[in-house]
């Protein structure tokens, strides 16, 4: 089952919508956002460079997806079946702030019930959310490894940091 998301990137007068079909939750997509930000934050135009960095990401063979296929694709608006949405805004000083909202599990009405306090976070605050989810997933992997040999070789998620 896919965890779909959109990443909306705003810089200057431009808005770019990206769609990700798999692993749209903060532990994976959020980490990719942080890593793309780290790689592009000192670029001359970090907004477009950030979008290019995400579009350059490709699936690896172990993901079960077609090796080398793009992880993100350009789209013209929000998809109707997403579970997460991220909005990254670069201001005039090219500093990014981010908002994240998640649809509660089992909720199918796109108009109401999304989690979001409405406050844009500095990237450092978003890193804390990503790492909290990664720590929770790592604890779950430990429990799963106790229950099934299938998870015995599962590697924990590394925590992310701002560069």
JOLIN-V796604 format. One record per residue. N is the residue number from 1. RES is the residue in three letters. PHI is phi in radians with two decimals (NA if undefined). NEAR is the number of other ideal C-beta (glycine too) atoms within 12 Angstrom. D_FIRST is the distance of its C-alpha to the first C-alpha in Angstrom with 2 decimals. Layout:
N RES PHI NEAR D_FIRST
N RES PHI NEAR D_FIRST
This chain:
1 UNK NA 12 0.00
2 UNK -1.51 22 3.79
3 UNK -1.99 24 6.77
4 UNK -1.48 29 9.37
5 UNK -2.68 39 13.05
6 UNK -2.09 40 16.58
7 UNK -2.07 45 19.45
8 UNK -1.83 37 22.81
9 UNK -2.06 38 25.79
10 UNK -2.11 26 29.32
11 UNK -2.64 29 32.50
12 UNK 0.98 16 35.91
13 UNK -1.71 9 35.58
14 UNK -1.72 16 32.33
15 UNK -2.29 23 28.79
16 UNK -2.10 31 25.89
17 UNK -1.85 28 22.34
18 UNK -2.04 40 19.57
19 UNK -2.05 32 15.94
20 UNK -2.22 38 13.17
21 UNK -1.48 29 9.75
22 UNK -2.01 28 8.25
23 UNK 1.01 30 9.56
24 UNK -1.44 36 11.42
25 UNK -1.32 34 12.70
26 UNK -1.03 39 16.39
27 UNK -1.07 33 16.36
28 UNK -1.95 29 15.08
29 UNK -1.12 43 15.64
30 UNK -1.05 42 18.63
31 UNK -1.12 32 20.03
32 UNK -1.11 35 19.86
33 UNK -1.10 48 21.73
34 UNK -1.10 41 24.30
35 UNK -1.13 28 24.79
36 UNK -1.15 37 25.30
37 UNK -1.09 41 27.68
38 UNK -1.01 24 29.57
39 UNK -1.28 21 29.98
40 UNK -2.16 31 31.28
41 UNK -1.12 26 32.99
42 UNK -1.77 15 36.42
43 UNK -1.18 21 36.06
44 UNK -1.01 10 38.65
45 UNK -2.16 18 36.04
46 UNK -1.13 30 33.07
47 UNK -1.04 33 31.02
48 UNK -1.08 22 30.86
49 UNK -1.14 26 30.62
50 UNK -1.08 41 27.59
51 UNK -1.04 33 25.81
52 UNK -1.07 22 26.91
53 UNK -1.10 28 25.66
54 UNK -1.18 38 22.08
55 UNK -1.15 26 22.33
56 UNK -1.39 19 23.72
57 UNK -1.17 31 20.72
58 UNK -2.22 18 19.23
59 UNK -1.23 20 16.43
60 UNK -1.69 15 17.83
61 UNK -1.03 11 17.66
62 UNK -1.26 10 16.01
63 UNK -1.36 18 12.76
64 UNK 1.48 14 11.86
65 UNK -1.66 19 12.36
66 UNK -1.10 14 15.74
67 UNK -0.99 13 18.32
68 UNK 1.48 13 20.20
69 UNK -1.30 18 18.04
70 UNK -1.17 20 18.14
71 UNK -1.43 34 15.60
72 UNK -1.97 36 17.13
73 UNK -2.36 24 18.71
74 UNK -1.23 20 21.51
75 UNK -2.49 22 21.13
76 UNK -1.67 13 23.87
77 UNK -2.97 15 22.37
78 UNK -1.19 25 19.41
79 UNK -1.33 25 16.39
80 UNK -1.45 16 16.09
81 UNK -2.05 19 12.41
82 UNK -1.53 33 12.29
83 UNK -1.78 34 11.79
84 UNK -2.39 42 14.41
85 UNK -2.38 37 17.56
86 UNK -2.13 47 20.11
87 UNK -2.14 31 23.65
88 UNK -1.93 43 25.90
89 UNK -2.09 30 29.55
90 UNK -1.66 33 32.29
91 UNK -1.51 17 35.68
92 UNK -1.06 13 39.06
93 UNK -1.58 12 39.42
94 UNK 1.10 24 36.07
95 UNK -1.70 21 34.70
96 UNK -1.67 39 31.09
97 UNK -2.16 25 29.83
98 UNK -2.38 39 26.25
99 UNK -2.05 32 24.61
100 UNK -2.37 41 21.12
101 UNK -2.36 32 19.64
102 UNK -2.22 29 16.49
103 UNK -1.40 30 15.53
104 UNK -1.03 16 15.98
105 UNK -1.01 14 13.21
106 UNK 1.45 8 13.63
107 UNK -1.61 16 15.75
108 UNK -2.05 15 15.54
109 UNK -1.52 11 18.98
110 UNK -1.26 18 19.03
111 UNK -1.50 9 22.70
112 UNK -2.40 12 22.93
113 UNK 1.55 15 21.64
114 UNK -1.23 23 20.13
115 UNK -1.42 19 21.19
116 UNK 3.13 21 23.78
117 UNK -1.51 13 27.39
118 UNK 1.42 11 28.32
119 UNK -1.72 14 29.94
120 UNK -1.18 23 29.27
121 UNK -1.79 28 29.13
122 UNK -1.16 21 30.95
123 UNK -0.99 36 28.79
124 UNK -1.11 21 30.14
125 UNK -1.19 23 28.76
126 UNK -1.19 32 25.29
127 UNK -0.99 29 25.57
128 UNK -1.08 23 26.26
129 UNK -1.15 35 23.05
130 UNK -1.04 37 20.99
131 UNK -1.18 25 23.00
132 UNK -1.07 22 22.74
133 UNK -1.17 30 18.94
134 UNK -1.13 29 19.35
135 UNK -1.11 21 21.99
136 UNK -1.10 20 19.90
137 UNK -1.15 28 17.12
138 UNK -1.11 22 20.02
139 UNK -1.11 17 21.47
140 UNK -1.15 19 18.29
141 UNK -1.09 23 18.28
142 UNK -1.08 19 21.93
143 UNK -1.14 14 21.28
144 UNK -1.11 18 18.58
145 UNK -1.13 18 21.08
146 UNK -1.24 14 23.67
147 UNK -1.57 13 21.67
148 UNK -2.59 13 20.37
149 UNK -1.12 10 21.87
150 UNK -0.95 11 18.50
151 UNK -1.67 18 18.36
152 UNK -1.04 13 22.08
153 UNK -1.73 12 21.93
154 UNK -1.14 20 19.15
155 UNK -1.52 14 20.82
156 UNK -1.20 19 20.95
157 UNK -1.34 26 20.03
158 UNK -1.29 17 23.33
159 UNK -1.30 23 24.53
160 UNK -1.81 31 25.26
161 UNK -2.58 18 28.63
162 UNK -1.34 23 30.47
163 UNK -1.50 15 32.71
